[in-house]
């Protein structure tokens, strides 16, 4: 059994009754329920309903009183070889069928009805009336869009003037339609030659449009429609996306490459373009092998499929890690479970993408490949659970970006020890668990410690708090410490005979005991020869000068 609908309809003001005729060409009696919905309410409500027991090889009809101005007729229970017809007429229900006239614009033959289907993942399409030429210059155009889905829908309606080359947009409106609700829009006088286009129509969203002689400001109840310019949902044509059609017609990697790289298709190819040609070929073959039998229904479905294929690629320049993952291969779809696995697999100069989750650390992680980046994505948390330095950066040109690091209890260790040149620590958050009592009694845990003679270190846009020290800067370390936020420490930055510059750093609450400490033996010359300037450059830093 199937359910059919007229889709949304707006009545002509002359409609006083509605006739529904059901024909049963089967060999058994079939009960059929007819529902008339009022679309002026949201959600739509049943205005009239009846059930006809239609005997085999027979026909039954029923006459409903005047329908709502905006309505839908739903016929439930039709089987193969059963047919329906609906017509509005200009006389009351008690008037015999052979008296009165039917109104052309409110007649629906069987082929005008749309079957209601349960579609698990609705497709999105653009529908059009195609070209229309008005016979009598209308005063306005009405569109009605009914959302029979379980989620809100956003549909754009465009009216094009076909008298220009190319056609030009004359009117447009975006309709936000709640589930099981219908929305209408009245446009002013359309061009003599025009097209109505409905964009972003999901399966289960139905449309209707017609012209009327009245101007835009006249209420719907006073409408007099022009029959030859009425379009029911079943009369609308789907607009073919030629670029999408090329994706679905591609027979090999070369054709698929040309199709998805067509700018008119509108895909985001950022990740795809970062792949090697061989990796791209692997992705393109996946798009071919996994293309649905009926083709990709929408451009967004192609984008999703492309992203999925890219995520399957094992790219040694981009290795992925996710806490708790087991049996991964380092691809985004199947990441490794630990950071050391990622470091071992990544190429020199590549990136280890550390995805969301909590990463327990019970042994030191040695970042020992030159030029690699440990990049936190989706707020990963590194949780130290042993008395070790969790991150030792022993290679040069390493970047650690976007990590949050803390510990279960305070340990007398730094969270990151820098032993390589040209190391950048950016956008990280490092904090310790709360410690009681005065700061002088706190366990000496530190966010960062540089080894001796480290050159060109960069700390930027980090946040350090609830630690004994933000960073201890050992002798002969050079580099820049800019735009960090440090608070609730005994000493934000301890400079021990180093030569790092400070600029734009700021200090939160609770305050540090001292923001910058210049320890004994540190140079009296640049960059620490002008203490007031150093304070001013760092948001009035409190400086302990112990030189």
C-alpha positions as a Python dict, from the first residue, in 0.01 Angstrom:
ca = {
    (1, 'X'): (0, 0, 0),
    (2, 'X'): (115, 351, -73),
    (3, 'X'): (37, 708, 26),
    (4, 'X'): (-4, 983, -231),
    (5, 'X'): (-29, 1360, -189),
    (6, 'X'): (-123, 1661, -395),
    (7, 'X'): (153, 1854, -226),
    (8, 'X'): (60, 2206, -117),
    (9, 'X'): (-236, 2373, -288),
    (10, 'X'): (-386, 2720, -258),
    (11, 'X'): (-758, 2729, -336),
    (12, 'X'): (-926, 2957, -580),
    (13, 'X'): (-1177, 3182, -405),
    (14, 'X'): (-1459, 3013, -604),
    (15, 'X'): (-1399, 2665, -459),
    (16, 'X'): (-1697, 2567, -242),
    (17, 'X'): (-1644, 2190, -229),
    (18, 'X'): (-1385, 1925, -312),
    (19, 'X'): (-1460, 1594, -486),
    (20, 'X'): (-1231, 1291, -445),
    (21, 'X'): (-1287, 988, -668),
    (22, 'X'): (-1107, 654, -612),
    (23, 'X'): (-1106, 379, -875),
    (24, 'X'): (-1023, 20, -776),
    (25, 'X'): (-924, -206, -1067),
    (26, 'X'): (-811, -490, -840),
    (27, 'X'): (-995, -810, -745),
    (28, 'X'): (-1051, -723, -378),
    (29, 'X'): (-1209, -453, -165),
    (30, 'X'): (-954, -196, -47),
    (31, 'X'): (-1007, 63, 231),
    (32, 'X'): (-866, 404, 140),
    (33, 'X'): (-833, 696, 382),
    (34, 'X'): (-849, 1053, 255),
    (35, 'X'): (-706, 1332, 471),
    (36, 'X'): (-736, 1702, 399),
    (37, 'X'): (-479, 1909, 588),
    (38, 'X'): (-498, 2275, 675),
    (39, 'X'): (-158, 2427, 593),
    (40, 'X'): (-229, 2759, 763),
    (41, 'X'): (-135, 2599, 1096),
    (42, 'X'): (214, 2489, 1198),
    (43, 'X'): (235, 2198, 1218),
    (44, 'X'): (-34, 2126, 964),
    (45, 'X'): (-363, 1992, 1107),
    (46, 'X'): (-626, 1750, 976),
    (47, 'X'): (-923, 1953, 848),
    (48, 'X'): (-1135, 1662, 717),
    (49, 'X'): (-1090, 1287, 692),
    (50, 'X'): (-1290, 991, 570),
    (51, 'X'): (-1236, 629, 477),
    (52, 'X'): (-1385, 474, 162),
    (53, 'X'): (-1418, 96, 128),
    (54, 'X'): (-1374, 67, -246),
    (55, 'X'): (-1499, -263, -381),
    (56, 'X'): (-1314, -453, -651),
    (57, 'X'): (-1353, -320, -1005),
    (58, 'X'): (-1555, -30, -870),
    (59, 'X'): (-1523, 338, -798),
    (60, 'X'): (-1623, 547, -496),
    (61, 'X'): (-1631, 921, -441),
    (62, 'X'): (-1677, 1159, -152),
    (63, 'X'): (-1747, 1531, -141),
    (64, 'X'): (-1583, 1751, 121),
    (65, 'X'): (-1702, 2099, 215),
    (66, 'X'): (-1494, 2398, 119),
    (67, 'X'): (-1126, 2320, 190),
    (68, 'X'): (-893, 2560, 373),
    (69, 'X'): (-735, 2834, 164),
    (70, 'X'): (-403, 2649, 188),
    (71, 'X'): (-443, 2273, 193),
    (72, 'X'): (-303, 1931, 108),
    (73, 'X'): (-495, 1617, 12),
    (74, 'X'): (-337, 1290, 124),
    (75, 'X'): (-468, 954, 3),
    (76, 'X'): (-358, 658, 215),
    (77, 'X'): (-386, 290, 121),
    (78, 'X'): (-370, 287, -258),
    (79, 'X'): (-235, -34, -410),
    (80, 'X'): (-130, -118, -765),
    (81, 'X'): (-413, -69, -1014),
    (82, 'X'): (-587, 187, -799),
    (83, 'X'): (-620, 546, -915),
    (84, 'X'): (-736, 878, -774),
    (85, 'X'): (-883, 1205, -900),
    (86, 'X'): (-948, 1530, -714),
    (87, 'X'): (-1140, 1837, -825),
    (88, 'X'): (-1257, 2162, -674),
    (89, 'X'): (-1593, 2297, -784),
    (90, 'X'): (-1793, 2614, -742),
    (91, 'X'): (-2099, 2463, -566),
    (92, 'X'): (-2165, 2334, -214),
    (93, 'X'): (-2121, 1967, -108),
    (94, 'X'): (-2497, 1900, -113),
    (95, 'X'): (-2520, 1988, -481),
    (96, 'X'): (-2532, 1689, -714),
    (97, 'X'): (-2223, 1611, -921),
    (98, 'X'): (-2399, 1689, -1247),
    (99, 'X'): (-2466, 2045, -1132),
    (100, 'X'): (-2191, 2302, -1100),
    (101, 'X'): (-1856, 2353, -1264),
    (102, 'X'): (-1515, 2216, -1178),
    (103, 'X'): (-1230, 2464, -1156),
    (104, 'X'): (-938, 2384, -1383),
    (105, 'X'): (-670, 2500, -1143),
    (106, 'X'): (-785, 2273, -859),
    (107, 'X'): (-815, 1948, -1056),
    (108, 'X'): (-559, 1674, -988),
    (109, 'X'): (-551, 1368, -1208),
    (110, 'X'): (-371, 1055, -1093),
    (111, 'X'): (-46, 1156, -1260),
    (112, 'X'): (-52, 1486, -1071),
    (113, 'X'): (-16, 1304, -737),
    (114, 'X'): (320, 1246, -571),
    (115, 'X'): (396, 922, -389),
    (116, 'X'): (511, 967, -29),
    (117, 'X'): (816, 750, 34),
    (118, 'X'): (1023, 675, 342),
    (119, 'X'): (1369, 791, 240),
    (120, 'X'): (1641, 733, 507),
    (121, 'X'): (1881, 999, 375),
    (122, 'X'): (1693, 1256, 168),
    (123, 'X'): (1852, 1388, -146),
    (124, 'X'): (1868, 1758, -223),
    (125, 'X'): (1768, 1894, -561),
    (126, 'X'): (1669, 2207, -747),
    (127, 'X'): (1328, 2208, -915),
    (128, 'X'): (1201, 2440, -1186),
    (129, 'X'): (880, 2520, -1369),
    (130, 'X'): (1083, 2555, -1683),
    (131, 'X'): (995, 2850, -1908),
    (132, 'X'): (651, 3005, -1861),
    (133, 'X'): (476, 3262, -2080),
    (134, 'X'): (184, 3444, -1921),
    (135, 'X'): (-139, 3458, -2118),
    (136, 'X'): (-300, 3732, -1910),
    (137, 'X'): (-58, 3967, -1740),
    (138, 'X'): (-85, 3854, -1375),
    (139, 'X'): (-78, 4088, -1078),
    (140, 'X'): (131, 3852, -863),
    (141, 'X'): (283, 3507, -833),
    (142, 'X'): (224, 3279, -533),
    (143, 'X'): (448, 2995, -421),
    (144, 'X'): (364, 2748, -145),
    (145, 'X'): (625, 2506, -6),
    (146, 'X'): (526, 2221, 227),
    (147, 'X'): (781, 2046, 448),
    (148, 'X'): (665, 1689, 514),
    (149, 'X'): (998, 1590, 670),
    (150, 'X'): (1088, 1560, 1038),
    (151, 'X'): (1346, 1840, 1034),
    (152, 'X'): (1348, 2207, 947),
    (153, 'X'): (1419, 2296, 585),
    (154, 'X'): (1549, 2611, 415),
    (155, 'X'): (1432, 2657, 57),
    (156, 'X'): (1523, 2944, -174),
    (157, 'X'): (1272, 3052, -439),
    (158, 'X'): (1401, 3243, -742),
    (159, 'X'): (1198, 3405, -1020),
    (160, 'X'): (1396, 3469, -1340),
    (161, 'X'): (1316, 3708, -1623),
    (162, 'X'): (1365, 3514, -1948),
    (163, 'X'): (1339, 3820, -2171),
    (164, 'X'): (1708, 3895, -2107),
    (165, 'X'): (2015, 3708, -2229),
    (166, 'X'): (2131, 3551, -2007),
    (167, 'X'): (1825, 3526, -1786),
    (168, 'X'): (1827, 3761, -1486),
    (169, 'X'): (1704, 3718, -1132),
    (170, 'X'): (1398, 3934, -1074),
    (171, 'X'): (1281, 3812, -731),
    (172, 'X'): (1420, 3583, -464),
    (173, 'X'): (1310, 3471, -118),
    (174, 'X'): (1442, 3225, 138),
    (175, 'X'): (1178, 3024, 324),
    (176, 'X'): (1253, 2869, 664),
    (177, 'X'): (1005, 2585, 702),
    (178, 'X'): (950, 2393, 1027),
    (179, 'X'): (873, 2017, 1018),
    (180, 'X'): (522, 1935, 889),
    (181, 'X'): (459, 2300, 814),
    (182, 'X'): (399, 2500, 498),
    (183, 'X'): (508, 2852, 404),
    (184, 'X'): (388, 3074, 121),
    (185, 'X'): (531, 3380, -49),
    (186, 'X'): (359, 3629, -281),
    (187, 'X'): (580, 3800, -539),
    (188, 'X'): (481, 4111, -735),
    (189, 'X'): (395, 4097, -1104),
    (190, 'X'): (619, 3843, -1283),
    (191, 'X'): (773, 3910, -1624),
    (192, 'X'): (586, 3806, -1935),
    (193, 'X'): (839, 3529, -1983),
    (194, 'X'): (967, 3380, -1659),
    (195, 'X'): (1087, 3075, -1464),
    (196, 'X'): (1031, 2980, -1100),
    (197, 'X'): (1316, 2786, -938),
    (198, 'X'): (1306, 2605, -601),
    (199, 'X'): (1655, 2549, -457),
    (200, 'X'): (1751, 2304, -178),
    (201, 'X'): (1441, 2088, -207),
    (202, 'X'): (1486, 1776, 5),
    (203, 'X'): (1282, 1462, -61),
    (204, 'X'): (957, 1514, 126),
    (205, 'X'): (949, 1889, 53),
    (206, 'X'): (676, 1977, -198),
    (207, 'X'): (601, 2294, -392),
    (208, 'X'): (317, 2465, -580),
    (209, 'X'): (306, 2791, -771),
    (210, 'X'): (47, 2990, -964),
    (211, 'X'): (-26, 3335, -1098),
    (212, 'X'): (-330, 3536, -1006),
    (213, 'X'): (-491, 3849, -1138),
    (214, 'X'): (-467, 4032, -803),
    (215, 'X'): (-166, 4237, -697),
    (216, 'X'): (76, 4128, -427),
    (217, 'X'): (-105, 4301, -141),
    (218, 'X'): (-441, 4125, -194),
    (219, 'X'): (-509, 3848, 60),
    (220, 'X'): (-498, 3481, -45),
    (221, 'X'): (-867, 3433, 31),
    (222, 'X'): (-953, 3680, -244),
    (223, 'X'): (-737, 3513, -508),
    (224, 'X'): (-853, 3443, -859),
    (225, 'X'): (-592, 3216, -1017),
    (226, 'X'): (-495, 3194, -1381),
    (227, 'X'): (-530, 2820, -1458),
    (228, 'X'): (-272, 2791, -1733),
    (229, 'X'): (1, 2928, -1504),
    (230, 'X'): (-47, 2681, -1219),
    (231, 'X'): (224, 2425, -1146),
    (232, 'X'): (173, 2137, -902),
    (233, 'X'): (475, 1960, -750),
    (234, 'X'): (446, 1670, -995),
    (235, 'X'): (478, 1915, -1284),
    (236, 'X'): (811, 2059, -1167),
    (237, 'X'): (1130, 1938, -1334),
    (238, 'X'): (1457, 1863, -1163),
    (239, 'X'): (1747, 2084, -1267),
    (240, 'X'): (2040, 1870, -1376),
    (241, 'X'): (2375, 1971, -1230),
    (242, 'X'): (2606, 1913, -1527),
    (243, 'X'): (2918, 1915, -1311),
    (244, 'X'): (2765, 1656, -1077),
    (245, 'X'): (2659, 1454, -1381),
    (246, 'X'): (3022, 1447, -1493),
    (247, 'X'): (3124, 1297, -1157),
    (248, 'X'): (2860, 1028, -1196),
    (249, 'X'): (2955, 961, -1559),
    (250, 'X'): (3331, 931, -1495),
    (251, 'X'): (3465, 589, -1599),
    (252, 'X'): (3829, 612, -1495),
    (253, 'X'): (4072, 811, -1281),
    (254, 'X'): (4142, 1065, -1556),
    (255, 'X'): (3773, 1145, -1604),
    (256, 'X'): (3707, 1154, -1229),
    (257, 'X'): (4002, 1390, -1178),
    (258, 'X'): (3868, 1629, -1441),
    (259, 'X'): (3519, 1611, -1288),
    (260, 'X'): (3606, 1682, -924),
    (261, 'X'): (3868, 1944, -1010),
    (262, 'X'): (3614, 2142, -1213),
    (263, 'X'): (3579, 2473, -1022),
    (264, 'X'): (3211, 2490, -1117),
    (265, 'X'): (3144, 2178, -907),
    (266, 'X'): (3241, 2383, -602),
    (267, 'X'): (3427, 2124, -393),
    (268, 'X'): (3672, 2217, -116),
    (269, 'X'): (3990, 2060, -250),
    (270, 'X'): (4231, 2192, 13),
    (271, 'X'): (4313, 1850, 161),
    (272, 'X'): (4303, 1683, -180),
    (273, 'X'): (4552, 1929, -328),
    (274, 'X'): (4794, 1860, -42),
    (275, 'X'): (4823, 1495, -153),
    (276, 'X'): (5078, 1357, -394),
    (277, 'X'): (4957, 1260, -742),
    (278, 'X'): (4972, 891, -647),
    (279, 'X'): (4767, 956, -335),
    (280, 'X'): (4516, 1156, -539),
    (281, 'X'): (4486, 862, -779),
    (282, 'X'): (4408, 636, -483),
    (283, 'X'): (4138, 877, -367),
    (284, 'X'): (3989, 906, -717),
    (285, 'X'): (3977, 528, -755),
    (286, 'X'): (3794, 511, -424),
    (287, 'X'): (3536, 760, -551),
    (288, 'X'): (3482, 537, -854),
    (289, 'X'): (3470, 211, -661),
    (290, 'X'): (3236, 340, -390),
    (291, 'X'): (3005, 549, -607),
    (292, 'X'): (2640, 455, -538),
    (293, 'X'): (2468, 259, -813),
    (294, 'X'): (2236, 554, -872),
    (295, 'X'): (2525, 801, -858),
    (296, 'X'): (2614, 1066, -602),
    (297, 'X'): (2285, 1249, -536),
    (298, 'X'): (2429, 1589, -445),
    (299, 'X'): (2751, 1788, -454),
    (300, 'X'): (2767, 1766, -75),
    (301, 'X'): (2758, 1386, -99),
    (302, 'X'): (3058, 1402, -334),
    (303, 'X'): (3237, 1625, -82),
    (304, 'X'): (3163, 1378, 198),
    (305, 'X'): (3285, 1086, -14),
    (306, 'X'): (3600, 1277, -113),
    (307, 'X'): (3678, 1361, 250),
    (308, 'X'): (3622, 999, 350),
    (309, 'X'): (3860, 870, 82),
    (310, 'X'): (4124, 1128, 180),
    (311, 'X'): (4089, 1024, 544),
    (312, 'X'): (4176, 665, 445),
    (313, 'X'): (4511, 771, 297),
    (314, 'X'): (4822, 695, 503),
    (315, 'X'): (5031, 1005, 439),
    (316, 'X'): (5371, 993, 617),
    (317, 'X'): (5376, 1373, 606),
    (318, 'X'): (5049, 1386, 801),
    (319, 'X'): (5010, 1119, 1067),
    (320, 'X'): (4703, 1108, 1293),
    (321, 'X'): (4679, 999, 1655),
    (322, 'X'): (4368, 956, 1869),
    (323, 'X'): (4367, 851, 2232),
    (324, 'X'): (4242, 496, 2276),
    (325, 'X'): (4262, 400, 1908),
    (326, 'X'): (4375, 40, 1857),
    (327, 'X'): (4523, -115, 1544),
    (328, 'X'): (4545, 212, 1353),
    (329, 'X'): (4762, 286, 1054),
    (330, 'X'): (4810, 661, 1106),
    (331, 'X'): (4542, 774, 862),
    (332, 'X'): (4273, 1013, 979),
    (333, 'X'): (4012, 739, 953),
    (334, 'X'): (4229, 485, 1141),
    (335, 'X'): (4465, 684, 1366),
    (336, 'X'): (4736, 550, 1592),
    (337, 'X'): (4656, 541, 1963),
    (338, 'X'): (4973, 701, 2107),
    (339, 'X'): (5192, 1003, 2036),
    (340, 'X'): (5517, 799, 2019),
    (341, 'X'): (5360, 589, 1741),
    (342, 'X'): (5287, 909, 1552),
    (343, 'X'): (5641, 1042, 1594),
    (344, 'X'): (5788, 710, 1480),
    (345, 'X'): (5573, 705, 1166),
    (346, 'X'): (5590, 1069, 1054),
    (347, 'X'): (5842, 1191, 799),
    (348, 'X'): (6105, 1448, 891),
    (349, 'X'): (5930, 1782, 847),
    (350, 'X'): (5584, 1627, 872),
    (351, 'X'): (5297, 1679, 1116),
    (352, 'X'): (5158, 1453, 1386),
    (353, 'X'): (4794, 1550, 1424),
    (354, 'X'): (4695, 1480, 1785),
    (355, 'X'): (4318, 1443, 1790),
    (356, 'X'): (4070, 1473, 2076),
    (357, 'X'): (4094, 1261, 2391),
    (358, 'X'): (4306, 1223, 2703),
    (359, 'X'): (4656, 1085, 2660),
    (360, 'X'): (4799, 932, 2981),
    (361, 'X'): (5178, 976, 2994),
    (362, 'X'): (5380, 739, 3212),
    (363, 'X'): (5708, 745, 3015),
    (364, 'X'): (5899, 1024, 2849),
    (365, 'X'): (5811, 1108, 2487),
    (366, 'X'): (6121, 1198, 2288),
    (367, 'X'): (6048, 1437, 2000),
    (368, 'X'): (6354, 1337, 1804),
    (369, 'X'): (6273, 1409, 1438),
    (370, 'X'): (6384, 1737, 1290),
    (371, 'X'): (6124, 1977, 1160),
    (372, 'X'): (5816, 1791, 1278),
    (373, 'X'): (5506, 1953, 1428),
    (374, 'X'): (5296, 1809, 1708),
    (375, 'X'): (4961, 1972, 1631),
    (376, 'X'): (4672, 1947, 1875),
    (377, 'X'): (4331, 1932, 1709),
    (378, 'X'): (3996, 1925, 1892),
    (379, 'X'): (4149, 2000, 2236),
    (380, 'X'): (4358, 1693, 2324),
    (381, 'X'): (4474, 1664, 2687),
    (382, 'X'): (4815, 1518, 2781),
    (383, 'X'): (4794, 1391, 3141),
    (384, 'X'): (5124, 1320, 3318),
    (385, 'X'): (5091, 1025, 3558),
    (386, 'X'): (5455, 956, 3646),
    (387, 'X'): (5758, 1140, 3782),
    (388, 'X'): (5914, 1198, 3437),
    (389, 'X'): (5958, 1488, 3196),
    (390, 'X'): (5670, 1410, 2958),
    (391, 'X'): (5803, 1586, 2645),
    (392, 'X'): (6174, 1606, 2562),
    (393, 'X'): (6238, 1800, 2240),
    (394, 'X'): (6578, 1673, 2135),
    (395, 'X'): (6553, 1758, 1763),
    (396, 'X'): (6579, 2098, 1601),
    (397, 'X'): (6311, 2296, 1415),
    (398, 'X'): (6029, 2129, 1608),
    (399, 'X'): (5691, 2297, 1667),
    (400, 'X'): (5451, 2204, 1946),
    (401, 'X'): (5117, 2370, 1880),
    (402, 'X'): (4777, 2353, 2046),
    (403, 'X'): (4832, 2103, 2327),
    (404, 'X'): (4691, 2113, 2678),
    (405, 'X'): (4920, 1949, 2934),
    (406, 'X'): (4874, 1886, 3307),
    (407, 'X'): (4940, 1614, 3568),
    (408, 'X'): (4738, 1406, 3812),
    (409, 'X'): (4957, 1523, 4106),
    (410, 'X'): (5242, 1777, 4120),
    (411, 'X'): (5578, 1637, 4006),
    (412, 'X'): (5909, 1817, 4044),
    (413, 'X'): (5958, 1815, 3669),
    (414, 'X'): (5904, 2045, 3374),
    (415, 'X'): (5634, 1945, 3127),
    (416, 'X'): (5847, 2033, 2822),
    (417, 'X'): (6225, 2033, 2808),
    (418, 'X'): (6377, 2195, 2502),
    (419, 'X'): (6709, 2055, 2382),
    (420, 'X'): (6702, 2152, 2015),
    (421, 'X'): (6751, 2475, 1824),
    (422, 'X'): (6474, 2669, 1654),
    (423, 'X'): (6197, 2513, 1861),
    (424, 'X'): (5856, 2683, 1864),
    (425, 'X'): (5602, 2635, 2143),
    (426, 'X'): (5279, 2808, 2040),
    (427, 'X'): (4915, 2809, 2145),
    (428, 'X'): (4962, 2561, 2428),
    (429, 'X'): (4804, 2553, 2774),
    (430, 'X'): (5010, 2405, 3058),
    (431, 'X'): (4894, 2402, 3417),
    (432, 'X'): (4949, 2208, 3735),
    (433, 'X'): (4705, 2065, 3987),
    (434, 'X'): (4629, 2291, 4286),
    (435, 'X'): (4892, 2308, 4562),
    (436, 'X'): (4815, 2426, 4915),
    (437, 'X'): (5001, 2676, 5127),
    (438, 'X'): (5246, 2949, 5026),
    (439, 'X'): (5415, 2925, 4687),
    (440, 'X'): (5754, 2888, 4856),
    (441, 'X'): (5642, 2541, 4962),
    (442, 'X'): (5512, 2433, 4624),
    (443, 'X'): (5670, 2140, 4443),
    (444, 'X'): (5891, 2282, 4168),
    (445, 'X'): (5688, 2197, 3860),
    (446, 'X'): (5747, 2406, 3551),
    (447, 'X'): (5583, 2445, 3212),
    (448, 'X'): (5905, 2471, 3010),
    (449, 'X'): (6279, 2445, 3073),
    (450, 'X'): (6542, 2514, 2808),
    (451, 'X'): (6873, 2335, 2820),
    (452, 'X'): (7195, 2536, 2811),
    (453, 'X'): (7301, 2705, 2487),
    (454, 'X'): (6967, 2664, 2309),
    (455, 'X'): (6930, 2909, 2020),
    (456, 'X'): (6628, 3077, 1873),
    (457, 'X'): (6350, 2938, 2090),
    (458, 'X'): (6000, 3084, 2038),
    (459, 'X'): (5724, 3088, 2300),
    (460, 'X'): (5410, 3255, 2170),
    (461, 'X'): (5042, 3265, 2264),
    (462, 'X'): (5077, 3008, 2541),
    (463, 'X'): (4899, 3005, 2876),
    (464, 'X'): (5080, 2881, 3190),
    (465, 'X'): (4924, 2879, 3537),
    (466, 'X'): (4917, 2707, 3878),
    (467, 'X'): (5286, 2612, 3852),
    (468, 'X'): (5594, 2691, 4055),
    (469, 'X'): (5750, 2842, 3740),
    (470, 'X'): (5623, 2922, 3393),
    (471, 'X'): (5960, 2879, 3219),
    (472, 'X'): (6314, 2841, 3348),
    (473, 'X'): (6551, 2981, 3084),
    (474, 'X'): (6897, 2832, 3120),
    (475, 'X'): (7230, 3000, 3033),
    (476, 'X'): (7293, 3122, 2680),
    (477, 'X'): (6941, 3050, 2560),
    (478, 'X'): (6830, 3293, 2290),
    (479, 'X'): (6493, 3353, 2131),
    (480, 'X'): (6163, 3534, 2170),
    (481, 'X'): (5894, 3508, 2437),
    (482, 'X'): (5587, 3692, 2310),
    (483, 'X'): (5218, 3731, 2392),
    (484, 'X'): (5191, 3460, 2653),
    (485, 'X'): (4960, 3468, 2957),
    (486, 'X'): (5109, 3352, 3288),
    (487, 'X'): (4949, 3361, 3633),
    (488, 'X'): (4943, 3192, 3974),
    (489, 'X'): (5316, 3109, 3972),
    (490, 'X'): (5602, 3201, 4202),
    (491, 'X'): (5795, 3319, 3899),
    (492, 'X'): (5650, 3353, 3552),
    (493, 'X'): (5982, 3353, 3363),
    (494, 'X'): (6317, 3288, 3536),
    (495, 'X'): (6608, 3420, 3331),
    (496, 'X'): (6936, 3250, 3428),
    (497, 'X'): (7215, 3414, 3223),
    (498, 'X'): (7003, 3383, 2907),
    (499, 'X'): (6934, 3638, 2632),
    (500, 'X'): (6568, 3591, 2536),
    (501, 'X'): (6352, 3892, 2453),
    (502, 'X'): (6007, 3954, 2601),
    (503, 'X'): (5718, 4137, 2436),
    (504, 'X'): (5342, 4152, 2483),
    (505, 'X'): (5322, 3903, 2768),
    (506, 'X'): (5041, 3950, 3020),
    (507, 'X'): (4955, 3833, 3370),
    (508, 'X'): (4626, 3694, 3496),
    (509, 'X'): (4464, 3633, 3834),
    (510, 'X'): (4574, 3511, 4084),
    (511, 'X'): (4888, 3711, 4012),
    (512, 'X'): (5238, 3576, 3997),
    (513, 'X'): (5470, 3653, 4287),
    (514, 'X'): (5697, 3795, 4016),
    (515, 'X'): (5629, 3800, 3643),
    (516, 'X'): (5991, 3808, 3525),
    (517, 'X'): (6291, 3721, 3742),
    (518, 'X'): (6644, 3818, 3631),
    (519, 'X'): (6871, 3583, 3827),
    (520, 'X'): (7224, 3657, 3944),
    (521, 'X'): (7480, 3647, 3666),
    (522, 'X'): (7238, 3754, 3395),
    (523, 'X'): (7374, 4028, 3169),
    (524, 'X'): (7326, 4390, 3268),
    (525, 'X'): (7326, 4479, 2899),
    (526, 'X'): (7071, 4417, 2625),
    (527, 'X'): (6806, 4291, 2623),
    (528, 'X'): (6773, 4365, 2999),
    (529, 'X'): (6946, 4702, 3023),
    (530, 'X'): (6622, 4905, 3041),
    (531, 'X'): (6394, 4763, 3310),
    (532, 'X'): (6116, 5026, 3275),
    (533, 'X'): (6098, 4957, 2900),
    (534, 'X'): (6086, 4582, 2968),
    (535, 'X'): (5800, 4636, 3212),
    (536, 'X'): (5611, 4858, 2971),
    (537, 'X'): (5649, 4614, 2682),
    (538, 'X'): (5494, 4339, 2895),
    (539, 'X'): (5182, 4492, 3048),
    (540, 'X'): (5352, 4643, 3356),
    (541, 'X'): (5530, 4324, 3450),
    (542, 'X'): (5655, 4291, 3806),
    (543, 'X'): (6028, 4227, 3771),
    (544, 'X'): (6261, 4086, 4035),
    (545, 'X'): (6611, 4200, 3940),
    (546, 'X'): (6860, 3982, 4130),
    (547, 'X'): (7167, 4070, 3923),
}
